[in-house]
């Protein structure tokens, strides 16, 4: 008798999503071939099993194409020993010749806490350079500065459960529905369950604003006026918590006096913000009358030359009403990156030391003694904008960039790229070989292959102070190594061996936790003393933990702080801050009459080095775009879908116009995700002036004076290929991953004859099927290798550019029947397509949703029941709702 032995069940690994600061738990099931199935972890307290479109598509981003797999020196493959010798030797030489402060590190919220910790220990403690900053400077450093001014510490007072328990949630400068969709689902669930009201404050009517009970589309940069007016209103109404203010705060009178000079009443607040007086009054009444209020703020507040004041204006209103640290009440900074919080914990910002310590002499001495680091820095280093200016000026001679792409994401990015060429030593630790930053070069350039998500092991901390494990479930590819291990090797080569003898990430975490508890005794907010002796085994199996957890018995941590009125200032009192009146860092001119705002789209992350691999995530917004109000578009003769040049004093980009009433007249919005690797002329970071906040150093990314004008091209079209192809110089193009290959939208001054010649040259030796109508400026071509379709191109006049949805469907099939070949060449659909993607989680297109509505689906729920759209993360619900008949009232989501 044959006994059937069942195959072992696949190993399921609990890990954490590598995208935003929500910190969702993920269950990864490796397939044994370098991929994995991804679902949400129902036990993780951040998401309870939900994932957004990006998290759901993580399994589609694990391929090794485009990966940096081997060290390289000046473009030539090198051994790890040679690469590390070059790095260590260069750092030692430059420190000896120019001083240690001629060396800089630029880190990332994509690093794990353990990597971050070793980087800061090496640089600030042993090399002796203070010039260590992070791309988190561009993300949440204004929130950090505001927390420190108000609370004496960088403490987020509340937790995600407050979103479940609030009766009013005010979202300020946060497109939560797209940028933190899992948290937004919690907010919408609270509305359905307890009637929670949503107020959205944003110059742009984003998808989040579409879902609001009250939308306040204020003028750019006027947040401080709105919340100054609110503070005055609360005082005049007698809606303050006078006992809390008297017993636990300082500076109220000065803050209120300043607020009265900015917005003395409702009418003045309306004038200062450009809002309707009735809307301001409605908001003030809601806030005053709702004890359980959470005010959540994000990049629209932080990425501003007045970002710290904006955040403090919000915090002032919560301190004045005692709504802090209580269930359903408090100010809440929504963090952008997965480990921006972890970077703050270990001193990743130039104005911090490790464990939330700074540069008071006693704190410097404490860290020096703990690390036994005689070269420890004693003052702040250069923040990101100033750091790259020092590179340009030649004061920084060596720069080590880890896990970020500043040539795309920094303001004035063209200047950043030019500055890097001046470096004596340029080191990049990166998982991606062809990022703009990896392709740049200094006089000596060393590329070090890093582990990516799924391969590395350590911890991250989310927006509610919750530490979760990122666990590896894939083998390290090529010669890629953990960042902490590479840094430790360099530390040993520099002669600091004893301080960098880490055997694994658990050992680093133990040291990190021990430093947080060292001479603490409750004097500092960040305390992991309860896990400073965690074993390797317990670390490997650790559940999500929330700090502070000062004792082993307190591994649950504390969900909320400050309800007791005890803060981390010298006298234990919170501080009100007298904020400055609103003033944009730059003003528009006749030459540049628009205000350019920048931000994210729903399905892409940073510079698309990960999300760009997914065809689902690339389908929703396939080309770089600029939003413009219909009135402005009409006055400039720009139609929806036209190409337009957006220019500022720093640079220009050519983007596809999206004409929409979502933006205010006189303003533009563009997403920053596209790089030189994914578009010909769309690096929005190069346009941004980036005036820094004087307190936090965070650059202004939301208000740059700009001009816009139409750009005329003779022809527009698309090219689908199995492998990525390049187009001639002078063509405009944008690349997107499609099922089965790569897709290019393009524009050119060439006509059908020239494009036909190009196709014949590109696919020489293959079978080409062509259709041309030169008189009408149309051309189509399909290239076959035997039965296999390898390329498809369609060209038309710019005013009648061809759509690619049907061609993409054919391309996914690989081989085509004769009828399908004819349909592909003619451009006439043989079968109905799904249309442009609306729901990325389930890959549901516009035409499918429209068909469901036509068939009788009259609510968001009915559409979901018919085709699944909107039933996962819900970030597409605002778009679905717009497709419903206009007379329908908003349905519960």
N, C-alpha and C positions, 0 to 999 in steps of 0.2 A: 504494500500500500504506500502510495506517495503522500508524504506529509507536506502540506503547504506551509511554508514559513513566511509569514507576512513581512514585508519590508518595513524597516523602522520608520516611524513617523518623522516627518521633516522637523528639524530643530527650529523652534520659533524664538527669536531673540527680541527682548524688550529693549528699545532704544528711544531716542528723542529726535524729533524733526529738526533739520538744520536750517530752517528758514527764520521766521520772525520770532520776536520775543515772547510769544504765547507759550512756547515750549511744550508742544503737544507730544504725548506719548505715542510711540509707533511700535507695531509688531512686524518684524521682518522675518520672512521665511526664505532662506537662500535656496536657489534652484540647482546649486551645484555646478552651474555654468557661468558664474560671474554675475548673475542677476538675482532678483529676489521679488517675492510678492509682498506688497505693503498694505497694511490696514491699520486703522487707529487702535490704540490700546484702551479698551473699555475701563480699565482700572486706574488709568492715570488721571489725577485730579485736575489737570489743566484742560483736558478735552473729552474725557469719558468716552473715547472711541471715535469721536468725530475727527475728520481731517478736511482741510481745505483742498482746492484744486491742485495746488503745488505739492502738498503733502501726499495726496492720493497718487500723484504721478511720479513719486520718487523712484519707483522701480524702473521707470523709463529713462532715468538719467545716470545709470550705473555703468554704461559702456566705457570702454577704455579709449575710444576714438578721441583724439585731441589731447590725450593725457601726456604730461611730462613724466617720463618713466626712468630717466637716467640723468645723473648730474652732467652739467656742461660748463665749460669755461670758454668764454668768448665765442660761443656758438659751436664748439667742438666737444663731442662726448668725452667725459673724463671719469676717472674712478672717484669713489667717495673720498679716499684718502687725499688725492690731489685736490679735489674741490675744497675739502675742509682745511687742508693746509693753506690753500690760497686765501680762504676767508680769514682764518686765524692769523696768518702771517700779515695780511693786509691790514687787519684791525690793529695788530700790535705796532706795525710800522707807522700807521697814520696817527695812532694815539701818541707815540713817541715824538713824532715830528710836529704835530699840530695840536696836541692835547686831546684828552678823551672827549671833550665836548664838540670835537669835529666829527664825531661818529653819531649816527642817528638810527633809530629803529622806528618803522611804521607798521603797526600791528593791526589786528582785525577782530571784530566781533564774531567772525567765523572760526577763530581759534578756540580750542577747548581751554578750560581754566588751567589745567596742568601745563599746557604749552605757554599760555600767557604768564603763568607764575615764573617759570624758568627764564623766559625772555626778560622779564622785569628784574629778576634777581641778578642775572648776568650783566645786564646793561647798567642798571642803577646802583647795584651793590658792588660789582667787581670790575667791570670796565671803567665805571665812574662817569658815565655820561647821563645827564638829565634829559637828553633829547630823545625821549621815547613817547610817542603818541599813537593814536589808533584811529581807524575810520569811525569809531564810535564818537569821536569828536564832532563828526558831521551828523550824528544821529540823536544823541540825548545828553550832551554835555551841559546844555542850558538847564535841563531838568536837574542834573547833578548840582549845579551851582545854586539853583533855587532852593533845593532841599537843604543844602549846607547853610545858606543864608537864613532860612526859616527855622530849621530844626537843629542846626549844629552838626548835622551828619547827612550823608547821602542815603536817607532811609525812605523807602516807599512805605507809606503808613498802612495800606490796606492789602486786600487779596481779591482773587477772582470771585469769591463767594459774595463779595459786596455788590457785584453786578447782578447777582441773583436776588439780592435782598433790597435793592434800591427801589424807591418809588419815583425818582427822577434821575435820569442819567444825562449829563451835559457833555457832549463830545466837541472838543475844541481843536480845530486843525487836525482832524483825524478822519480819514476815509476808512473807518473801521470795517465796513462791509467788504472792502477789497483787501485792505492791508492787514487786518487782524480778524478774519471772518469767523473763526471759531468763537472768539469773544463776542462778536456781534450776534451770533446765534444765541448766546446766553442772554444778551440784552433783549432780543426779540422774544425769546421764551419768557423772560420776566414780564414783558408787556402783555403777553397772552395770559400769563398765570395770575399776575397781580395788578395789571393795569399800569405798569411803569410807563412814564412819559419819556420820550426821547427828544432832546433839543440838540440840534447840530449847528455849530458856529463855524463858518468857513466861507471865504470869498467865493468858492466854487460850489455849485450845487452838485456835489458828488453823488454817487450811488447811495452813500450813507444819508446824505441830505434828502434824497428822494423818499427815504423811509421815515423821516423825522415827523414827529407831531408838530414841531415848530422849527422851521429853518431860518437861521439868521445869517444872511449873505452879506456880511459886513465888508467894508472897504479893506483892502490889504493893509496889514500892519496896525489895525486899530483895536486889537484885542485888549490892550491895557485900558483903553477908554471904556470899553464895555464893562470890564470887571471893576474898574474904579467907580463907574456909575453905580454898579451893583452894591459895592461897599457903602457908598453914600446912602443909597436907598435903604439898605438894611439898618443903617444907623438912624436915619430919620424916621423909619417905621417902628423903631424899637424892637427889631427882630434879631438883636444880638444876644449871645449868651454872655451876659455881663459878668457872671461869676467866673466863667472859664477865662475870659479875657483878663480880668483883674488878678486871678490867682496864678495863671500859667503862661502869660505872655508879656511882652514888652514892645513898646514902639507904636501902639495903636493910634494915639493921638496924631503923631507925625504922619503916619500912613493915611489916616482919614483926611487930615488937612491937605495933603498932596492930592488925594483923590478928588477933593472938592474943587481944586484948581483945574483938574482935567475934565471932570464930568459932574457938575454940581447937581444935576437933576435929570429926569428922564428925557426931557426935550433936548438938553445939551448932549446927553449920551447919544441920542438919535442923530443929531447933527454931526457929532464927531465920528460916528461909525458908518454913516450913510444908510442907516436902517430906518424903517418906519417907526414912528413913535409908539404906535399901538403894539408892534412886535416887541419892542424893548420893554414896554410896560408888562406885557404878558409874560416875558421871560423873568423879569424881576419878581412878579407875583408868584410864579411857579417856584422859584428858588426860595423866596422868603417863606412860603407856606408849606414846604416839603422838607421834613426833618431828615428823611433818608435820601440824601442827594450825593451822588458820585459825580465828580467832574473829571473826566478822562481827557488827557491831552497828549498830542504826539507831535509829528514833525512840523505841522503848520504853526505850532507854537515855538518849538525848539530851534528850527532852522531859520533863525531871524537875527538881525543885528540887535534886536531888543528881546531876544528869546528868554533870557533870565528874568527880566522884568515882567514879561507876559505870564510866565509860570508863577512868579511871586504874587502877581495881582490875583490869580486864581486862588492860590494858597491863602492869601489874606482873607478872602471871603469865607473860607472854611474855618480858619482860626477864629474869625469874628463870631461865627455861629456855633463854635464848639463841635463842628461836624468833621471829626477826624479820628481815625482809629476805632470807629464804631461800626457795627454791622450795617451795611448799606450806606455808608457815608464816608467821604474823604476825597482828597485830591489824588489822582492816579495817573502816573506817567506810564504810557504804553510804549514799551521799548521796541525799537526797530529790529535789531539783530538777535540771533539765538543766544549769543553769549556776551552781549554788551554788558549785562549785569555782572557776569563773572569777571570780565575785564576790569570793571570798576573795583571789584573785590580785591584784586591782586595788584592794583596800582597801574593799570594799563594807560591811564591818562597822564599827560606830562606834569600835571599839577597835583599828583597823588603819589604816595608810597603804598606799599602793600597793606592789606588788611584794613582798608579805609583810614589809614593814617596819612598825615600830610607832612609839612616841613617845619613844624614847631621843633625847636631844638631837642626837647625830650622825646619826641616821636622819632626823629632821625636817630637819636642815640639808642632808642629801644630796638629799632630794626637793625642797626649796626651790630649791636650785641647779639641779637638772635641769630643773624646770619654770619657773625664774625667777619664782617665786611669792612675792612679799613678804608676802602676807597668809596664808601657810600656817598651819594650825592646829598647836598645839603639845601638845595633850592629847586624851584620849578624849572622845567625845561621848556623848549619851544613847542607850542601847540601847532596843529597840523598846517594851517595856512602859513604861519610864520616859519615853520620847519622847512617847507618847500621853498619859501622865499630865501631862507639861508642856504639851501642847496643851490639855488640860482645865483646867489651872491658869492658862492665859493667858500662860505664859512663851514659848511658841512662837506666833508671830503668822502665819507663812507656812509652808505645807506643800505639797510637791510629791510626789505619789504616782505611781509609775511601774510599770505592769505587774503590779499585785497588788490584792487585794480585802480590805483589812484589816477592813472592817466585817463581814465574814463570818468571816475566819480568825483574827483576834486574840482572845486571851482577853478576857473582859468586853467583848464586842463592842458591846453597847448603850451602854456608857460611851464607847467610841471614836466611835460615831456622834454622840452628843450633843456630844462635844468638838469635832468638826469644825465644827459650826455656829458656834463661837466664833472661828474663824480670820478674820483680815483678808483673807488671800489663800489660796485653796485651788486647787491646780493638779493635774489628773489627766491623765496620758498613758496612753491606754487604747485598745484595739482594739474594746472592747465598749461599746455605748451604754447598756445597761440593767443593768449590774452594780450591786450595792448601793452600791459606792464611787463610781461615776460618777453615781449619782442623788442622792448627798448634796450638801450645799451649805454653803459658808462665806459670809461677807459679800460677797466677790467670788469667783466660781468660774469657772475657765477649764478647759474640756475640750479636749484636744489629741489628734487622731486619730493613732494609731500603726500602724505596719506589724505584721502578724501573721506567724505561721510560714508559710513559702512565699513571702513577699513581702520579707523582710528578709535581709540578707547580713552575715555575720560569723563569729565562732567561739564555741564552747562547750567547756568542759572537764568530763570525766566523773569518776567516782569513782576511777579509777586514774591520774589525772593526764594523761589523753590529750586533746589538743586536736583537735577536729574542726570542719570547716567546716559552717555552716548557709548554704546557698546559696538565692538566690531563684529561683523558677520561675514565679511569677505576677506580673502587673503590679500596681503599687500602686493600690488602689481609691480612688475619690473623691479627697480631698486628703490622704490618710494619708502620713506621712513617717517616716523613720528617727529613732529617739530620739536618736542621737548628733548628727544634723544639727540637730534642734530645740534641743538643749542648746548646740550650738556657736553657733547664731543668737542665743540668749539671752546667751551669753558675749560675743559681739561687741557686742550692744546695751549691755552693761554696761561696755564699754570695754576688753575683754581680747582684742581681735581677733587679735593675733599668736599667742596661745596656742591659739586655736581655729580656725585656718585649715586644717582638715582637708579634703582633697578626696575622701576615701572611707574605707571601713573598713580598707583595706590600710594607709593612712598611720597610722591610729590604732594598728593592730596593731604596726607597726614601732616607734612611740614606746613602746608598752607593753613590747615586747621589749627595747628599748634601755634603758629604766629598770631592768628586771630585772637587766641585766648591768652597770649603772653602778656602778663602784667595788665590784664584787662579789668577784671573785677566789676564789670558792668559799666565801665566808663566809656566804652565804644559800642556802637550798635552792632557791628559785624563781629559775631562770636560763634565759632564752630567748635568750641571746646568739647562739646559732647561727643564729637567723632574724631578727636585728635589722635586717638589710639586705635582707630578702626583697623581691623585685620584685612589682609589681602582678600580673604574669602568673603568677609562681610562687605567690603568695598565692591567686589564683583557682583554681589547680589543686592546691593543697596536699593531700597525703594526711593521715590522722590522725598527729599527732606527740605524743610523750610527753615531758614535762619531768622532770628537768632536761636541757637540751641547751645547754651553755655554749659550744660551738664549732660552727662550720659543719659540721665532719666528724661531729658527733655528733647528727645529726637523728633518729636512731632513739631518742635519749633513753636513760634508764635505767629498766628495768622495776622494779627493787627498790633500796631504800636501807637502810643501817644494818647490813648483814651484816658489814661491816668494823669495826663498833663505833665508828664516828666519827659524832658527833651535832653539833647546832648550838648547843649550850650553850657558855658561855665557856671551859670546860675540856675540851670535847669528850666529856663523859660524859653518858649518859642519867640521868634522875632517877626513882627510885622515889618514889611519893607515898603518904604516910600518910593514908589516906582516913578519913572520918568514918563512924560507925556508922549503919546505915539508920534513917531517920526520915522518914515522910511529912510534907510541909509542912503538911498539915491532917489533923485526925482526925475520924472519923465521930462523930455525936451521935445521941441518941434521935430527934431531929427529922429528921436526915439520916443514916440508918444505912448507906447504900450508898457505894461508891467508884466514881465515874464515870470510865471510860477512854474515850478518843476516838482515832479513826484513820481509815483509808481503806477503801474497798471496791475490788474488783478492777478494775472497768471505768470508774471515774470518776476525774477528776483535779481536785484543788483544789476550786474552787467551780463547776465544771461549765460555765464559759463556753465551753469548746471541746468537751469530750466530751458535754455535754448536747445537742449538735446531732445526734448519731448515734443512730438508733433501735436499732441493735445494742447499743451500749454502755448505752443506757437500759433495756434489757429485763431485765437480770439482777437489779438492785436498783432497782425503779421508785419506791419510796417510802422516805422517811426512817424509820429503824428504831432500836430499842434492843434489845440482847440482854440477857436476864435468865435466871438459872438456874431450872430447873423448881421447885425447892423454894421459892424466893422468890416465883415467880409464883403458886404454889398458895396460899401464905399470904396473898397480896394479892388473890386472885380475879382474876388476869390470865391470860387464855387466849392462846394463840398467835394472832397476827393482830389482837388487840384494840388499841385506841388507848390510850396511857398518857401521863400527864404526868410528865416528868422535871424536877425543880426543884432548884436550888442557891441559895446566897445571892446569886448574880449574876443569875439569870433562870430561865426555864423554857421548855420546848418540848414539843410533843405529837408523839409518834412511835409507829409501829406496833411492837407487841411481837413479838419473835422469841424464843420460849422454847427454850433450848438449853443443853446441858451444856458447851458450849465455854467459858462463863465460870464463874468460881468463885462459889459462894454468897456473897452480900454484895457482889458487883460487878456493874456494868453496862457495856455498851459501846455507843457511838453513833458513827456516821460524821459527819464535819463538812462534807460537800460541799454540802448544801442551803442555799439562800439565800432571801431574800424574793422573788427572781425565780422560784424553782422550788418553793416551798412556803409555806404560810400561816403556819407556826409551827414551824420546824425548824432555826433557826440555833444549832447546838450550840456554836459558839464563844462565844456569849453566855452560856453556862452555866458556862464554865470559869473558875476563879479565877485560875490562871496565876501562882502564886508563882514568882519568878525564882530560878534557880540563882545563888548569891552570887559564883561565879567567872565563869561564862559569860554570865549575864543571860538565859539561855534559860528561858522559862516552863514550869511544870509543866502539861502537858496530859493527863496519864495518871491523875491521882488527885485528883478533886474530890469532897468529901462531897455526897451527893445523896439525894433522896427520889423515890419513884415511886408513882404511884397510877393506877388505871384511870380513863378518861374515857368516860362513856356518851354515845353519840349514838343517836338514834332510827333513823337510816337511814344506809346506806353505799352507794356506787355508783361508777360511772365515766361520764365524758363524753369522747367522741372527736370532734374537730372538725378541719376542714381548716386553719383558722387559730386561733391561740391565743386563748382566751376567758377571761374572769374570772368568778368566782362571787360570790354575795352575801357581804357582810360577815358574819362569824360562822361561816361554813362552814370546816371543815378541808379542805385540799386539798394535793395534791402533783402537780407537772407532770412529764411525761416525753415525749420525742419518740417518735413512732410512725411507721411507714411511711405516708406520705401526709398527715401532719398532727401534731396535738398531742393528748396524752391526759391527763386529769385523774382521779386517784382522789380521791374526796371523802367527807366525812361531814357530816351535818346533823341538826338537830333537826326538820326539816320532814318531812312525809309525802308520799305520792304526789300529792295534789291541788295542793299548793303547788309541787312540782317540775314538774308538768305545766304550770302557769301560767307558770313561769319559762321553760320550753322554748318555749312558744308566743310569749312575748315576744322571746326571743333570736332565733328563726328565723321571725319574722312574714313572711308572703308566700311562704314555701316550703311544699312539700307535706309534711305530717307524718303519719306512720303511728304510731299509739299503741296500747299495751296497758296496761290498769290492772287491778289486783286490790287495791282499797282495803282490804278486810278483812285481807288477808295482807301489806299494806304494800309491794306490788310495783308497779313502773311501768317500762315500756320505751318508748322513742321513737326513731324514725329520721327524719331530715329530708333531703328530696331537692330538688335544683334540677333539675327535669326528670328525666333518667335518672341524674343524678350524686348519689351519697350524700355529704352534706356534714356530717352529725352523727349520732352514735348515743349514746344514754344508757340506762343500766340502773340501777335503784334497787331495793334490798331492805332488809329489816330488818338491823340491824348483825350479828346472829348468823348471818345467811344472806346475806352480801354477795355480789353476783354477781362472777364472774371475767371478765376481759376478753380472754383469749387468742383465743377464737373470733371475737369482734367485731372485734378488731384484724386478723385475717386477712381478714374481709369488707371492712373499711375500706381495706385495701391494694389491693383490686380496683377501687375507684372507682365502677364501675357494677355492678349486681347483677341476676341473673336472678330471676324471680318466686319460685322455690323458695328462693333464698338470702335474698330479702327476708323471706319468712315465717319462715325459720330465725333471722334476725337479730332479728326482733321477738319471737319466742317464746322466744329464749334457748336453743333446742335446736340442737345442732350438726348441720349438714347433712353435713359431712365432718370427719374427725379433725383436730385441731390439733396443732401441734408441742409445745404445752405451754410452760411458763415456760422462758426461755433458760438453758441451762447453759454451753454453749460459745459465747462471743461471737465468737470468731475466724471460725467457720463458720456461726453462727446456728443451732445445733442445740439443740432444746428437750428438756425432760425426757421428754416422751412418746415422742419418737423414740429416745432412749437406752434408756428402759425397754423399748421394743419390741425393740430389738436384743438386750438381755439376755435377754428372754423367748424370743427366737428362738435362743438358744444362745451368745451372746457372753459368755464367762465370765472375761474378763480385760480390763484397760484397753486392751491392744493389739487385742483382738478387737472391742471396741466402736469403736475408732478405724477399724479396717478396714471395719466395717459402715456407719458413718455419718460418719466424719472427726472426730468429737468427740475433743478431747484431742490432736490430731496436730500442732497448730501451736505455740503458746507453752506449752501444758501446764498453765496455771494452773487449768483446770477439772478436772484429774485427781483431786484429792482428793474433789471432789463426785461424780465418776463412780465412784470406788472405793467410796464409801459406798452406792451403788446396787447394787453387786454382792452376790451372796449372802454372808451374814455368815460362812459357814464358809470362804470362800476366803482363803488367805493372800495377803499383799500381792504383787502381780505387779510385775515390773520395769516402770518407767514408760517 
